[in-house]
Amino acid sequence: MSDGARPAQAHSGPPAPADGTSRHAVVVGGGLAGTTAALALADAGVRVTLLEGRPRLGGLAFSFQRGELTVDNGQHVYLRCCTAYRWFLDRIEGAALAPLQDRLDVPVVDADKPEGRRLGRLRRDPLPVPLHLGRSLAAYPHLSLAERAAVGRAALALKGLDLTDPALDERDFGDWLAAHGQSARAVEALWDLVGVATLNAVAGDASLGLAAMVFKTGLLSDPGAADIGWAHVPLGELHDRLARKALDSAGVRTEVRTRVTSLSQNGNGGWSVQVPGETLDADAVVLAVPQREAHDLLPPGALDDPGRLLRIGTAPILNVHVVYDRRVLARPFFAALGSPVQWVFDRTAASGLTDGQYLALSQSAAQDEIDTPVAELRERYLPELERLIPGTRAARVRDFFVTRERTATFAPAPGVGRLRPGARTKASGLYLAGAWTATGWPATMESAVRSGVSAADAALGALGRPRPRHLFALEEAA
């Protein structure tokens, strides 16, 4: 691999098939979708070149240095039901670095309650669905008895929805919750607590289809489906370093700082991919880039209505990072109510900090704050942390900084389902990947990996290559 701007010589790659019909695929984009597609194609014996415009792999799940800290641009978690991302971690030999909880346990702190009565928990018991959450819901202190009973009834109604019904995509989740007896408090203390973090939208702005998918799959499919996992190392260790190592071992030629300028189909049915200083010929191309970039690279006729890609909205995520001079929080993470703070994670060990404590606040659906000056955010969030975490009151703030992802995810608005394209295009040999494509999932790491699998699967079929067995296993697990 080369970190320079000039493409390096191709690796030897996997052995050519015995019939001499070696195939070459170019994957554009080195996020999770592109890396997955490249690995899956290479595992099937296809020669692969992966092109990434940034100086690193990982897309929007990456790390950077700030002094002695290794900082993730944002907090990313996954669930036990995320079978595709779990396969990805196994494939890059990183599963041990991003372990899952033994059992779902989410501390929820309500800042509006008196100290000593603020903590509630969402956790599961080793019982069948839906009994696995029954005791937790019955004892959840942030809802009244009547609200808890209404939540149970709504959950059963949600479980009965048919996720294949396209009408669900046209309706917003907030209206559905109101029609099923959910109070504003129940929405805040439970449905949005989970939904904002997974969908990057409040219930009223989210498609019922995507929301139902999240809750049915995560909370109502298998007792352990919602157990939470997260990286205990910087994301760059997983999505860049270990991913590059896996790509190298698979024989993939990986080029960073290499932006594709144009894409065109040859007269012989192949593809020409233009990068500065080089034209790559390919039998198949996977575009694993954001929807707007994909729109600009698509050749005429590749989609019936390419403009629909531009109609897929985006949603921001704001991350607030605070380094204290001492340890202030004993838990690895918690969620908050009664405060602008949403989720707080302890990133001390993962960042390499050896003295003090580093907390990261993940603020989804942050349209109202994404451009707020750092000084104003500091004035807003430090007092909130003092309300939520008593240990911060005597601590000194060593560092306060913000990371902003203005287009962190696609917006899961009602109607977005009909805008999301599948992996195949109308141009032979050209495929799409990305969390924004039609995976059935919201914009998560799971959706990105699933899209890469789908694009590779479609390309392998067209190239006459058998799918690696792990792709079948992944689909069956899903």
C-alpha positions as CSV (number, residue, x, y, z in Angstrom):
1,M,0.0,0.0,0.0
2,S,1.0,3.6,-0.5
3,D,0.1,6.6,1.5
4,G,1.3,8.9,-1.2
5,A,-0.8,10.6,-3.9
6,R,0.7,8.6,-6.7
7,P,-0.9,5.1,-7.2
8,A,1.5,2.3,-6.3
9,Q,2.1,-0.8,-8.4
10,A,-0.6,-3.4,-8.2
11,H,-0.1,-6.3,-5.7
12,S,0.1,-9.8,-7.3
13,G,-3.4,-10.5,-5.9
14,P,-5.1,-13.9,-5.6
15,P,-4.2,-16.6,-8.1
16,A,-5.8,-16.4,-11.5
17,P,-8.5,-19.0,-12.2
18,A,-7.3,-22.1,-14.0
19,D,-9.2,-21.1,-17.2
20,G,-7.1,-18.0,-17.4
21,T,-10.1,-15.7,-17.1
22,S,-8.8,-13.4,-14.4
23,R,-11.3,-10.7,-13.5
24,H,-10.6,-7.3,-12.1
25,A,-12.9,-5.2,-9.9
26,V,-12.4,-1.6,-8.8
27,V,-14.1,-0.5,-5.5
28,V,-14.4,3.2,-5.1
29,G,-14.6,4.2,-1.5
30,G,-12.7,2.8,1.5
31,G,-15.4,3.0,4.2
32,L,-17.0,0.0,5.8
33,A,-19.1,-0.7,2.7
34,G,-16.1,-0.5,0.2
35,T,-13.8,-2.5,2.4
36,T,-16.4,-5.2,2.9
37,A,-17.0,-5.4,-0.9
38,A,-13.3,-5.5,-1.6
39,L,-12.7,-8.3,0.9
40,A,-15.7,-10.3,-0.3
41,L,-14.6,-10.0,-4.0
42,A,-11.0,-10.9,-3.2
43,D,-12.1,-13.9,-1.1
44,A,-13.9,-15.2,-4.2
45,G,-10.7,-15.0,-6.3
46,V,-11.3,-11.6,-8.0
47,R,-8.4,-9.2,-8.4
48,V,-9.4,-6.0,-6.6
49,T,-8.3,-2.4,-6.5
50,L,-9.7,-0.3,-3.7
51,L,-9.5,3.5,-4.2
52,E,-10.1,6.0,-1.3
53,G,-9.8,9.7,-1.6
54,R,-8.9,10.3,2.1
55,P,-5.5,9.4,3.6
56,R,-7.1,6.6,5.5
57,L,-9.8,3.9,5.4
58,G,-12.8,3.8,7.6
59,G,-15.2,6.4,6.1
60,L,-17.1,8.3,8.8
61,A,-15.9,5.9,11.6
62,F,-12.3,7.0,12.1
63,S,-9.8,8.3,14.6
64,F,-7.3,11.2,14.7
65,Q,-4.6,12.5,17.0
66,R,-5.1,15.4,19.3
67,G,-1.9,15.8,21.3
68,E,-1.4,12.6,23.1
69,L,-5.0,11.5,22.7
70,T,-6.3,9.2,20.0
71,V,-9.8,10.5,19.4
72,D,-12.7,8.9,17.6
73,N,-14.6,11.4,15.5
74,G,-17.7,10.0,17.1
75,Q,-18.9,7.2,19.4
76,H,-20.0,4.2,17.4
77,V,-21.8,1.1,18.9
78,Y,-23.3,-2.0,17.5
79,L,-25.7,-4.7,18.8
80,R,-25.6,-8.4,18.9
81,C,-28.2,-8.5,16.1
82,C,-25.7,-6.8,13.8
83,T,-24.5,-10.0,12.2
84,A,-22.9,-8.3,9.2
85,Y,-20.7,-6.0,11.3
86,R,-19.8,-8.9,13.6
87,W,-18.7,-10.9,10.5
88,F,-16.6,-7.9,9.5
89,L,-14.9,-7.7,12.8
90,D,-14.1,-11.4,12.6
91,R,-12.9,-11.0,9.1
92,I,-10.4,-8.3,10.0
93,E,-9.5,-10.2,13.3
94,G,-10.8,-7.4,15.4
95,A,-13.7,-8.9,17.3
96,A,-11.8,-9.1,20.6
97,L,-11.2,-5.4,20.4
98,A,-14.9,-4.5,20.3
99,P,-16.6,-6.9,22.7
100,L,-20.3,-7.1,23.4
101,Q,-21.9,-6.8,26.8
102,D,-22.7,-10.1,28.4
103,R,-26.3,-8.9,28.8
104,L,-28.0,-5.6,27.8
105,D,-27.6,-3.0,30.6
106,V,-28.2,0.7,30.0
107,P,-28.0,3.1,32.9
108,V,-30.5,6.0,32.4
109,V,-30.0,9.1,34.5
110,D,-32.8,11.7,34.8
111,A,-31.3,15.1,35.7
112,D,-34.7,16.5,36.7
113,K,-35.1,14.1,39.6
114,P,-33.5,14.6,43.1
115,E,-30.0,13.2,43.5
116,G,-30.2,9.6,44.8
117,R,-33.4,8.9,42.8
118,R,-32.1,9.7,39.3
119,L,-30.9,6.3,38.1
120,G,-33.0,3.8,36.1
121,R,-31.8,0.9,34.0
122,L,-32.9,-0.8,30.9
123,R,-31.6,-4.4,31.0
124,R,-32.7,-7.9,30.0
125,D,-33.2,-11.1,31.8
126,P,-32.4,-14.6,30.4
127,L,-36.0,-15.2,29.4
128,P,-37.8,-15.6,26.1
129,V,-39.0,-12.5,24.1
130,P,-40.9,-10.4,25.3
131,L,-40.4,-11.6,28.9
132,H,-36.7,-10.7,28.7
133,L,-37.5,-7.0,29.2
134,G,-40.6,-7.4,31.4
135,R,-38.9,-7.0,34.8
136,S,-36.9,-4.0,33.6
137,L,-39.9,-2.2,32.1
138,A,-42.0,-3.0,35.2
139,A,-39.4,-1.3,37.4
140,Y,-38.4,1.5,35.1
141,P,-38.6,4.5,37.3
142,H,-38.7,7.2,34.6
143,L,-42.3,6.2,33.6
144,S,-45.5,6.0,35.5
145,L,-47.2,2.7,36.0
146,A,-49.8,3.6,33.3
147,E,-47.1,4.7,30.9
148,R,-45.2,1.4,31.4
149,A,-48.4,-0.6,30.7
150,A,-49.0,1.5,27.5
151,V,-45.4,0.9,26.4
152,G,-46.0,-2.9,26.7
153,R,-49.1,-2.7,24.5
154,A,-47.3,-0.6,21.9
155,A,-44.4,-3.0,21.8
156,L,-46.8,-5.9,21.1
157,A,-48.4,-3.8,18.3
158,L,-45.0,-3.0,16.9
159,K,-44.0,-6.7,16.9
160,G,-47.1,-7.4,14.8
161,L,-46.1,-5.0,12.0
162,D,-45.1,-6.4,8.6
163,L,-41.7,-4.9,7.8
164,T,-42.2,-5.7,4.1
165,D,-45.3,-3.5,3.9
166,P,-44.2,-0.4,1.9
167,A,-46.9,1.7,3.6
168,L,-44.9,1.7,6.8
169,D,-42.2,3.8,5.1
170,E,-44.7,6.6,4.3
171,R,-45.8,7.1,7.9
172,D,-43.9,8.8,10.7
173,F,-43.1,6.9,13.9
174,G,-44.2,9.8,16.1
175,D,-47.8,9.7,14.8
176,W,-47.9,5.9,15.2
177,L,-46.7,6.1,18.8
178,A,-49.3,8.8,19.6
179,A,-52.0,6.6,18.0
180,H,-50.9,3.8,20.3
181,G,-51.2,5.7,23.5
182,Q,-47.7,6.8,24.0
183,S,-47.3,10.0,26.1
184,A,-44.7,12.6,25.4
185,R,-42.8,11.4,28.5
186,A,-42.8,7.8,27.2
187,V,-41.4,9.0,23.8
188,E,-38.7,10.9,25.5
189,A,-37.7,8.4,28.2
190,L,-37.9,5.2,26.1
191,W,-38.7,5.4,22.4
192,D,-36.5,8.4,21.5
193,L,-33.8,7.3,24.0
194,V,-33.2,4.3,21.7
195,G,-34.5,5.7,18.4
196,V,-32.5,8.9,18.3
197,A,-29.2,7.0,18.9
198,T,-30.0,4.4,16.2
199,L,-32.0,6.4,13.6
200,N,-30.4,9.8,14.1
201,A,-33.9,11.3,14.2
202,V,-36.6,11.9,16.8
203,A,-39.7,9.8,16.4
204,G,-41.7,12.5,14.6
205,D,-39.0,12.8,11.9
206,A,-38.5,9.0,11.4
207,S,-40.0,6.6,9.0
208,L,-42.2,4.0,10.8
209,G,-40.7,1.4,8.6
210,L,-37.2,2.0,9.8
211,A,-38.2,2.6,13.4
212,A,-40.2,-0.7,13.4
213,M,-37.2,-2.5,12.0
214,V,-34.9,-1.1,14.7
215,F,-37.2,-2.0,17.6
216,K,-38.4,-5.3,16.2
217,T,-34.9,-6.5,15.4
218,G,-33.1,-5.1,18.4
219,L,-35.6,-5.6,21.2
220,L,-38.3,-8.0,20.0
221,S,-36.5,-10.7,17.9
222,D,-34.1,-12.5,20.2
223,P,-33.4,-12.0,23.9
224,G,-29.8,-11.0,23.3
225,A,-30.3,-9.0,20.1
226,A,-29.8,-5.6,21.8
227,D,-26.7,-6.4,23.8
228,I,-24.3,-3.5,23.1
229,G,-20.8,-3.7,21.7
230,W,-18.3,-0.9,21.2
231,A,-14.6,-0.5,20.3
232,H,-12.3,-0.6,23.3
233,V,-9.5,0.7,21.0
234,P,-9.6,3.7,18.6
235,L,-11.8,3.1,15.6
236,G,-8.8,3.6,13.3
237,E,-7.2,0.5,14.8
238,L,-10.2,-1.5,13.5
239,H,-11.4,0.3,10.4
240,D,-8.0,1.4,9.1
241,R,-5.1,-0.6,10.4
242,L,-6.7,-4.0,10.8
243,A,-8.8,-3.5,7.6
244,R,-5.7,-2.6,5.6
245,K,-3.9,-5.7,7.0
246,A,-6.9,-7.9,5.9
247,L,-7.0,-6.3,2.5
248,D,-3.2,-6.8,2.0
249,S,-3.5,-10.4,3.0
250,A,-6.4,-10.9,0.6
251,G,-4.2,-9.4,-2.2
252,V,-6.2,-6.2,-2.6
253,R,-4.4,-3.2,-4.1
254,T,-5.4,-0.4,-1.8
255,E,-4.8,3.2,-2.7
256,V,-5.5,6.2,-0.4
257,R,-5.4,9.8,-1.4
258,T,-6.6,8.7,-4.8
259,R,-9.9,10.3,-5.9
260,V,-11.8,9.0,-8.9
261,T,-12.5,11.8,-11.4
262,S,-14.6,9.9,-13.9
263,L,-16.2,6.5,-14.7
264,S,-17.1,5.3,-18.1
265,Q,-18.1,2.0,-19.9
266,N,-15.8,0.7,-22.6
267,G,-16.9,-0.6,-25.9
268,N,-16.1,-4.2,-24.8
269,G,-18.5,-4.0,-21.8
270,G,-15.7,-3.3,-19.3
271,W,-15.2,-0.1,-17.3
272,S,-12.5,2.7,-17.3
273,V,-11.9,4.3,-13.9
274,Q,-10.0,7.5,-14.1
275,V,-7.8,8.7,-11.3
276,P,-5.0,11.3,-11.4
277,G,-2.2,9.9,-13.5
278,E,-3.8,6.6,-14.2
279,T,-6.8,4.9,-15.9
280,L,-7.8,1.6,-14.4
281,D,-9.7,-1.0,-16.6
282,A,-12.2,-3.2,-14.7
283,D,-14.7,-5.9,-15.4
284,A,-16.8,-4.6,-12.5
285,V,-17.0,-1.4,-10.4
286,V,-18.5,-0.9,-7.0
287,L,-19.3,2.7,-6.0
288,A,-19.2,2.7,-2.2
289,V,-19.3,6.5,-1.7
290,P,-21.9,8.9,-0.3
291,Q,-25.0,9.3,-2.3
292,R,-24.2,12.7,-3.7
293,E,-20.8,11.6,-4.8
294,A,-22.3,8.5,-6.4
295,H,-24.8,10.7,-8.2
296,D,-21.9,12.7,-9.7
297,L,-20.0,9.6,-10.8
298,L,-22.9,7.6,-12.3
299,P,-22.9,7.4,-16.1
300,P,-26.1,8.3,-17.9
301,G,-28.7,5.6,-17.8
302,A,-27.3,3.8,-14.8
303,L,-30.4,4.6,-12.8
304,D,-33.9,5.4,-14.1
305,D,-34.0,8.5,-11.8
306,P,-30.5,9.4,-10.5
307,G,-32.0,12.6,-9.0
308,R,-33.6,10.5,-6.3
309,L,-30.1,10.1,-4.8
310,L,-30.0,13.9,-4.2
311,R,-33.4,13.7,-2.5
312,I,-32.1,11.5,0.2
313,G,-31.6,13.9,3.0
314,T,-28.7,13.9,5.5
315,A,-28.7,14.3,9.3
316,P,-25.8,15.6,11.5
317,I,-24.2,14.2,14.7
318,L,-22.3,16.4,17.1
319,N,-19.7,15.0,19.5
320,V,-18.6,16.9,22.6
321,H,-15.2,15.8,24.1
322,V,-14.2,16.6,27.7
323,V,-11.0,15.7,29.4
324,Y,-11.0,16.0,33.2
325,D,-8.0,16.0,35.6
326,R,-9.4,13.1,37.6
327,R,-11.8,10.2,37.3
328,V,-15.4,11.4,37.5
329,L,-17.5,8.5,36.1
330,A,-17.4,4.9,37.2
331,R,-19.7,3.5,34.5
332,P,-18.5,2.9,30.9
333,F,-21.5,4.8,29.6
334,F,-25.0,6.1,30.4
335,A,-27.9,7.8,28.7
336,A,-29.5,11.0,30.0
337,L,-33.0,12.4,30.4
338,G,-34.1,15.9,31.4
339,S,-30.9,17.4,29.8
340,P,-29.6,18.3,26.4
341,V,-27.0,15.5,27.0
342,Q,-28.0,12.3,25.2
343,W,-25.3,9.6,25.7
344,V,-22.0,9.8,27.6
345,F,-19.1,7.4,27.1
346,D,-15.8,6.9,28.9
347,R,-13.1,6.9,26.2
348,T,-10.1,7.2,28.6
349,A,-8.4,3.8,28.0
350,A,-9.3,3.7,24.3
351,S,-7.7,7.1,23.8
352,G,-4.5,6.3,25.5
353,L,-5.0,8.8,28.3
354,T,-3.2,7.6,31.5
355,D,-4.1,10.4,33.9
356,G,-7.6,11.8,34.4
357,Q,-10.7,10.8,32.5
358,Y,-11.9,11.5,29.0
359,L,-15.7,11.6,28.3
360,A,-17.3,11.8,24.9
361,L,-20.9,13.0,24.5
362,S,-22.7,11.6,21.4
363,Q,-25.4,14.1,20.3
364,S,-27.6,12.7,17.5
365,A,-30.2,14.6,15.4
366,A,-28.1,17.7,16.2
367,Q,-29.6,20.0,13.5
368,D,-30.0,22.8,16.1
369,E,-26.4,22.6,17.4
370,I,-24.2,21.4,14.6
371,D,-22.9,24.9,13.8
372,T,-22.9,26.3,17.4
373,P,-19.6,27.8,18.4
374,V,-17.4,25.8,20.7
375,A,-17.5,28.4,23.4
376,E,-21.3,28.3,23.5
377,L,-21.3,24.5,23.6
378,R,-18.9,24.6,26.5
379,E,-21.1,27.0,28.4
380,R,-24.1,24.7,27.7
381,Y,-22.6,21.2,28.3
382,L,-20.2,21.6,31.2
383,P,-22.9,22.7,33.7
384,E,-25.1,19.8,32.4
385,L,-22.3,17.3,33.1
386,E,-22.1,18.8,36.6
387,R,-25.8,18.2,37.1
388,L,-25.5,14.6,35.8
389,I,-22.1,13.5,37.2
390,P,-21.4,14.8,40.7
391,G,-17.7,13.9,40.4
392,T,-17.2,16.6,37.8
393,R,-18.0,19.4,40.3
394,A,-14.6,19.3,41.9
395,A,-12.7,18.3,38.8
396,R,-10.7,20.6,36.5
397,V,-11.4,20.6,32.7
398,R,-8.1,20.0,30.9
399,D,-9.6,20.0,27.4
400,F,-12.9,20.7,25.7
401,F,-13.4,20.2,22.0
402,V,-16.0,19.3,19.5
403,T,-16.2,17.1,16.4
404,R,-19.0,17.7,13.9
405,E,-20.3,15.4,11.2
406,R,-22.7,17.5,9.3
407,T,-23.8,14.7,6.9
408,A,-23.2,11.8,9.4
409,T,-26.1,9.7,8.1
410,F,-28.9,9.8,5.6
411,A,-32.1,11.2,7.2
412,P,-34.5,8.4,7.9
413,A,-37.5,10.5,7.0
414,P,-40.9,9.0,5.9
415,G,-40.6,8.1,2.2
416,V,-36.9,7.6,2.2
417,G,-37.3,3.9,1.4
418,R,-38.4,4.5,-2.1
419,L,-35.4,6.7,-2.7
420,R,-32.8,4.2,-1.7
421,P,-31.4,2.1,-4.6
422,G,-30.4,-1.5,-4.5
423,A,-26.9,-2.8,-5.3
424,R,-27.5,-3.3,-9.0
425,T,-27.7,-0.6,-11.5
426,K,-29.0,-0.7,-15.1
427,A,-25.4,-0.4,-16.3
428,S,-23.9,-3.9,-16.6
429,G,-21.0,-4.4,-14.2
430,L,-21.7,-1.3,-12.0
431,Y,-22.9,-1.7,-8.5
432,L,-23.7,0.6,-5.5
433,A,-22.8,0.2,-1.8
434,G,-23.2,2.4,1.2
435,A,-25.3,2.6,4.3
436,W,-27.7,4.8,2.3
437,T,-28.6,2.0,-0.2
438,A,-31.6,-0.3,0.2
439,T,-30.4,-2.6,3.0
440,G,-33.5,-2.3,5.1
441,W,-31.5,-0.9,8.0
442,P,-30.9,2.7,9.1
443,A,-27.6,4.4,8.5
444,T,-25.4,2.2,10.8
445,M,-22.2,0.3,10.5
446,E,-24.4,-2.8,10.0
447,S,-26.1,-1.2,7.0
448,A,-22.7,-0.3,5.5
449,V,-21.3,-3.8,5.8
450,R,-24.6,-5.4,4.5
451,S,-24.4,-3.1,1.5
452,G,-20.9,-4.2,0.7
453,V,-21.9,-7.8,0.9
454,S,-24.9,-7.2,-1.4
455,A,-22.7,-5.3,-4.0
456,A,-20.1,-8.1,-4.0
457,D,-22.7,-10.8,-4.3
458,A,-24.2,-9.1,-7.3
459,A,-20.8,-8.6,-8.9
460,L,-19.8,-12.2,-8.3
461,G,-22.9,-13.4,-10.0
462,A,-22.3,-11.3,-13.1
463,L,-18.6,-12.3,-13.2
464,G,-19.5,-16.0,-12.9
465,R,-17.7,-16.4,-9.6
466,P,-19.1,-18.5,-6.7
467,R,-19.8,-16.7,-3.5
468,P,-17.5,-17.5,-0.6
469,R,-19.3,-19.6,1.9
470,H,-19.2,-16.9,4.6
471,L,-21.6,-14.8,2.5
472,F,-24.1,-17.5,2.6
473,A,-23.6,-17.9,6.3
474,L,-24.0,-14.1,6.8
475,E,-27.3,-14.0,4.9
476,E,-28.6,-17.0,6.9
477,A,-27.6,-15.4,10.2
478,A,-29.4,-12.2,9.1
